[in-house]
């Protein structure tokens, strides 16, 4: 048994890969790190072969979920990976949330966290191996009980059967025997031909709860003696309270206390409504700061300066300037992408219960480990005394990787010595977000005499997301997140140059569905259609030319060709976009019309290659939600600033796509033997360019800024 | 004192009559299936039925439910097997699920008025409830399915 976390050279993943290559089995280099090397005897009533599986003698089979369920379906798809190899049915298991432990680290994010389309990719080997390890032990226990070779036994629906057809034992009957067996050091995963769950349509395990209103989201947490709190913040970015009057708030029935906290003025009450009513009676005045003059126009001007002059070179192939000078036709365009909010349907919130001996935090978070670390810093409690209970998340989209709402709740509970639920209003949520950054882009290309682009230049100008979140990843002035998608452009150009010019603004920015792809896919895919038009080329044919050496991308376009060539009703335009992100590839076709001066997206056809599909309907659902999320950002609003504050306060001025605006969506999943890619982030970035390209085809002019305005 | 019926049970409350029904449900009765999304009647996550009609509970003062009957998602069916709930499961409607109580209660009110709604009737009713996950197409299918349970649930 190797404890991966104390092994200096080989990480668990390395072990898995090394052994997988040499013997066809998988090495098991992990257990509960806290229990490794101890002589603790497992209780006879239950058996935990590894950190994900707990088998009980009473028949219960508990599987642990270490990722946040925020609509993307991980509660079902990750459980399917465990259940497939464990040989149990989804109807036989219970799911319990995993605690915080290094064994649950998401290796693609470097912490126990959920986001960026990483959950299935990260869990693909680990969870199947965890299931296989437990199944191997159950079979070994049965074989020992019967005195037969393990090769004569097989498992199905939580029972081990002997090949003679006369004997079988349930997992619950094998718990005690298995608990005293040595843990296997290698396991063999089932071949694809023997899968019963992976790749099949499985009903989502969270749906029954969600249709009864019984799923517990963060705001649904109710603890004995719990108080409700809300915080009034200064609306100006980075401003602080100068003076405030709280008498009227304090006099509101149900209000318990009103006081200053780091983020503003907190109103604490016996009910949510009392807290909100008290808050409405607060009078605050903020200290004027230099940000009080910030407007979107100023921010745009600041970014504009970065379009010229020095920049960091992220990629340089060939000689772009010479190729541009020698080209038959040179084209240049500047694109603009605005700030966007996350607007999760469940506003930010957190419930904390800080006591002298420990702390419980109930929170819809994508980052439980960071939540624990923050609480440790604020309370001084040791991590083992800080329990984080991840609830269902009413949307995440990257917003719930942040910890500001955790800070609110822990600080208030610590001060009040009571459990406290902090609720953000919709206005708080829209005005104090970590936004998708605003960016400007300069693109240049040179076409040869036949209309084929030979040289491609792209400069991304914008603030750095990682400067606050993870500055160590910024190298040579380049924030890799900001150039995501622009770097990995699949098209072959003889000469290519990619630059990044960091231009920070006072606006808080963060992760947002698709991250850098959400701006880069828009500008690169739109500019490509501009080039096709200038060179007299069909957009799909031009992409085929530029992807001649990329069969995987060509396969996507092949599947779209029939839809691309189909007759289109008068008054509609058709556009195309290609996105590669999170280990997956997507070609998206959009059909749009203009009605009453408004853009109407009528239909999308998505062709997705995301490797092996775990739960097909969940993948289709992610395509649908990615398209709707992207369509809101393409056609609806944006976050803008005046007098240093966000102008949008509600769904009236930050509208979301409505039911009657829903396009038809057809999803085509490419069959693949490759390991799974991420799905959540891939459709959103493709929407803006597909729609803008459809409008270019329909109206004959490019749409170089978002949201699209005719 | 305000008297009203909540999911079939008579209730009496001595609360400030301006208190929005949403917070009465969530904080006084612990019926957290009804959600807070905006507090201004624009998102529809808080929809419940008042004498059968859909209302946004965040903008409905307690005073206006006096003598009337309120139904929340918890009261839609005793066992989660209302035709809409069954159809919602079969069509795999929810993603994050936060708006779905409001969606289902709006759909229940729609079916009460139009037992076989057309696409246009569905769109007109459901456009008042926002879903950030884009479950709209599945909602439409689920409503059609629920509208003919004798066929669809066999």
Interface residues (C-beta under 8 A of the other chain):
Chain A: X70 X71 X72 X73 X203 X204 X206 X207 X208 X209 X210 X211 X212 X213 X214 X215 X216 X217 X219 X220 X222 X228 X253 X271 X272 X273 X276 X343 X344 X345 X346 X347 X392 X393 X394 X395 X396 X397 X423 X425 X426 X617 X618 X621 X624 X625 X627 X628 X629 X632 X650 X651 X652 X656 X657 X658 X659 X660 X662 X664 X665
Chain B: X16 X19 X20 X23 X26 X27 X28 X30 X31 X32 X33 X34 X35 X36 X37 X38 X39 X40 X42 X43 X45 X72 X73 X74 X80 X84 X85 X88 X89 X92 X93 X94 X95 X96 X97 X98 X99 X100 X101 X104 X122 X123 X124 X126 X127 X129 X130 X131 X132 X133 X134 X135 X136 X137 X138 X139 X140
